[in-house]
Amino acid sequence: MKYQIREVVDIAHALKKIDPSYTFVWENIGDPIAQNWTVPQFLKDILIEEIQRQGDKAFGYAHSRGNMDARQWVAQAVKQWCPSSSLTEDDVLFTSGLGSAIALLYQMMPDGARVLQPAPGYPTHASLESFAAGSAPLFYRLDPQNGWEPDLAHMEEQIIAHPEITAIVVINPNNPTGAVCSKETLAGIVSLAEKYALMIISDEVYFRMIYNGKAHVHMVEAVNSRVPLLVLRGMSKDVPWPGGRCGWIEFHTMQLDADAQAYAANLKQRVLMEVCSTTLPQTVLPRVYDHPDFGTWIDTYNTELEKNGNAIAETLSRTRGLTVNRADGAFYMMPLFEDDVLTNTQTLPIRNADARAFVEKEVNKPGFPLDQRFTYYLLASVGIVTVPASGFNAPHAGFRITTLERNTARRDDTYMRLSRAIETYLASSRVSSAQTA
């Protein structure tokens, strides 16, 4: 199991122990709070009012499958987005964040069943599926030459080559690329799922965070009751409350397949062993999303994310050696290195000799990915924490960043320094070669 989003933090902490003067810019993880976003006052007021209203009961257990009012709210909200939906509160299952939901999904898969994953994609999906299956993950490509849209031809090739595949994961908007799937691509995925009798798992936790003129198409609308569908959402990204750990699973049209229906029943039974997920976020969820200030909040959020993402894309697109697709959703971006520009001799200056020795020992391990090598040198030299694209199982070398930094001056400084560091790093191989000659 690999999760370099957090593993790189261990490297930063090790460097901090070597040299306490290190300061870091944490571009590795999507935490709005850490990037100067203020929790909306209406959310704070709702929490205070709810605790005052309930008293000590606000700190107790919830229903094991989720607060009933919250589950009913989810079912009604989905019907607003897709009037043909038949979702009820019995088809909604709350979990302690989507990490818990993802773990449960793969833990409860029947023996031998495999789930096809996007590459690049959120590593928790691929790692936990692979761990549960006891075998290497199976991937379909996202195409950076086509705005990171899923490669449907490659998806079908993988389905045919691996008849054990029983489901396809779609992450839309995508983490780590910030891409938003087109309606046509989603229709193509649904057609493949129908053709090969597969279930779709649609991770849509960022669905409200869309900009640059893009539109989000709900997978339940694209599926239109043709195949079994699981949808994953949560209340941690579109309101800045990642520590609330409030996610849920929606079971759509599982009755179309007896095995899918049994799988859903098993998941609902399995979650009883968790006792319950976090109570307070579920309790306030309907009031948060129905609050009159929420619309203004999400509009402001998206406007800022669009401005940030476009400014970062503009800076990095001027950097020699990089190819950049801007983000159109969520708050991530994955710039890629051009082919053959990375080598295993490139470096950046590291002022502390012990820190330099530590990094050199790490990056010279056998099989160490070239893009991960760059992120370690960047971390130790410039203090900017990013995650290599290889950490998201990307077939291309690059790195993931966030687009959350709200302080314009700090954002511009960070990405100008990153741009300069990339060009210095890429040029260092030429310097090394000249010195060797």
Stockholm file with secondary structure:
# STOCKHOLM 1.0

chainA/1-437         MKYQIREVVDIAHALKKIDPSYTFVWENIGDPIAQNWTVPQFLKDILIEEIQRQGDKAFGYAHSRGNMDARQWVAQAVKQWCPSSSLTEDDVLFTSGLGSAIALLYQMMPDGARVLQPAPGYPTHASLESFAAGSAPLFYRLDPQNGWEPDLAHMEEQIIAHPEITAIVVINPNNPTGAVCSKETLAGIVSLAEKYALMIISDEVYFRMIYNGKAHVHMVEAVNSRVPLLVLRGMSKDVPWPGGRCGWIEFHTMQLDADAQAYAANLKQRVLMEVCSTTLPQTVLPRVYDHPDFGTWIDTYNTELEKNGNAIAETLSRTRGLTVNRADGAFYMMPLFEDDVLTNTQTLPIRNADARAFVEKEVNKPGFPLDQRFTYYLLASVGIVTVPASGFNAPHAGFRITTLERNTARRDDTYMRLSRAIETYLASSRVSSAQTA
#=GR chainA/1-437 SS CCCHHHHHHHHHHHHHHHCTTCCCEECSSCCTGGGTCCCCHHHHHHHHHHHHHHGGGGGSCCCTTCCHHHHHHHHHHHHHHCTTCCCCGGGEEEESHHHHHHHHHHHTSCTTCEEEEEESCCHHHHHHHHHHHTSCCEEEEEEGGGTTEECHHHHHHHHHHCTTEEEEEEESSCTTTCCCCCHHHHHHHHHHHHHTTCEEEEECTTTTCBCTTCCCCCHHHHHTTSSCEEEEEESSTTTTCGGGCCEEEEEESGGGSHHHHHHHHHHHHHGGGGCCSCHHHHHHHHHHHHSTTHHHHHHHHHHHHHHHHHHHHHHHHTSTTEECCCCCBTTEECCEECTTCCCSSCCCCCSSHHHHHHHHHHHTSTTCCHHHHHHHHHHHHHCEECEEGGGGTCSSCBEEEECCCCCHHHHHHHHHHHHHHHHHHHHHHHHHHHHHC
#=GC SS_cons         CCCHHHHHHHHHHHHHHHCTTCCCEECSSCCTGGGTCCCCHHHHHHHHHHHHHHGGGGGSCCCTTCCHHHHHHHHHHHHHHCTTCCCCGGGEEEESHHHHHHHHHHHTSCTTCEEEEEESCCHHHHHHHHHHHTSCCEEEEEEGGGTTEECHHHHHHHHHHCTTEEEEEEESSCTTTCCCCCHHHHHHHHHHHHHTTCEEEEECTTTTCBCTTCCCCCHHHHHTTSSCEEEEEESSTTTTCGGGCCEEEEEESGGGSHHHHHHHHHHHHHGGGGCCSCHHHHHHHHHHHHSTTHHHHHHHHHHHHHHHHHHHHHHHHTSTTEECCCCCBTTEECCEECTTCCCSSCCCCCSSHHHHHHHHHHHTSTTCCHHHHHHHHHHHHHCEECEEGGGGTCSSCBEEEECCCCCHHHHHHHHHHHHHHHHHHHHHHHHHHHHHC
//
